[in-house]
Amino acid sequence: MAFTIPDKGEGQNDLQSVLFQEHVDILMAGQQGVDCVLSGLAVSAQSTPDMTVAVAKGSVLSNGIMYAVAAANGTITAADGTNPRLDLVVITSAGAIAVRAGTAAASPKPPVRTANDVVIAIVYVPASDTTIGTAQITDARVSSQKPITIAESTTEASTNTSTSAVTVMTVTIPDGLFLSGSILRARIWGNYLANNSTPTFTLTISYGGTTIFTDATGATTNDADRGAWSVQFDLIAQGNADQALSGRVGFQTPAGKTAPTTGIAGDLAAATDIQAEIMGAAIAVDSDAADRILLVTWTMSVSHADNEVLTSGYTLELVA
């Protein structure tokens, strides 16, 4: 993907070589990672040209929120009979393909974007045009520098009285984003309460419905004081359909503990905390065939109001 402005003589018309304020705004929003392209979304002319353009599948961040976008067409409205115009092909703040038509004029300029549009192409529409050709389309896709946060949560959520898997992170990874050579880095944190019938806590990490890691703690000791936990891992795409995982789990001692002098959880005097390196079994989920879900859960073995998993938040970065 490459934002570009054609040199004179490269496009269909030298108007495409003019640097407009809208170009600068598109670049700034993209480089800052606010409204940017994460993958794909190349815009091209149809094999049998008409007044539509073909948009490839891909993904964006719009106002920092990730959207998967399926391949589809964008429709260019009828050309003016007298003057040319410049249109923007965008992904909207709802993750949809749209075309923002410019105003026809002897010397037109691109329209102003709607808030948090991710611009993917600028299309030159000459007077009385009936087909859109390749030379009329200028690539306007801008990607941010990596690493970039593609999902996050700072909302606390707690679950008790359950032996079902408790979701602590779930993120839909768009089709075509997590391909060979890519790395996703997750960090998740929270605390737990184990004060009835010595439950165990099982951590499970899955991608695309396939479990890549799962394991349980030992039996806990009934204790009204809370223990802190954290999960950090890299999910590595060794191929489009070849994933591996490496990370670390922190789980404050399953044995009896005391509360911190100030805070919710964290007994610094404990000597038996779990600080475990983890590695996932190799899996083969095709990340270029469909959207895939990255899911992390804790499961308690005993259902009781005094056994609880609390998630404080998570971040997920696209590292490479």
C-alpha angles and dihedrals in degrees: 000000000000132000107220144172112207120237117240110289095021099092130048090266133018088237085080089065095061117108109227131188087248090063090056092047091051091051094047094049091048098047091048090055093237100111109008145133117256098183144348123344097135110171118218142167118263118261085241099037119231135142093295131083127211117239117198122221117272147123139259144186111233112187086343094305118120121232131183113220123201120217112269143136130273118213121225110208122234115296121248114258095229113023138037126241141193119234129194121224106207147169106232128225086264093056096254130133113248140161120226106205117218126218116268113238141145087259104020129185130202117274121254111265121249110247112292096359111157104219114215102170144006115218124203110216112190122204114287092004117166102176135041114224132191095259090059094060121083119192110239100170114135125186127196126240114270139275092058128168109241099174136014143162132196096173116113117230127181133191129190137159091046142109092189120106111278111218111226096168133011123169129169109227108210121242109268097014102096101052135147111317095018123126128200116199119200131190119183128173142178143115140263140216121213110176105135132062096343099272125200122225120221121202117207127183119187137173124199090354093304119114112233098175137010133161140147133230121236119265112295127227117245105257134155090213116092126238125218123231136185135181123201126174147150118227107204126201104215086173137351087273101025120084134176133181135211126173151116135262125205117196119170112238114298086215125082114305141181126233119255118261087246123010142044103275139000126097104200092186092063115108101188103062116143112247102167133174111221134197126189127227113252111265132187110219114156104232091184095060105059145344110290131205122229105205132183122185142173118210123199117211095212125052112219139127089245093057112076144161116208122189116202098184149300143220129206120196133190099224101176 
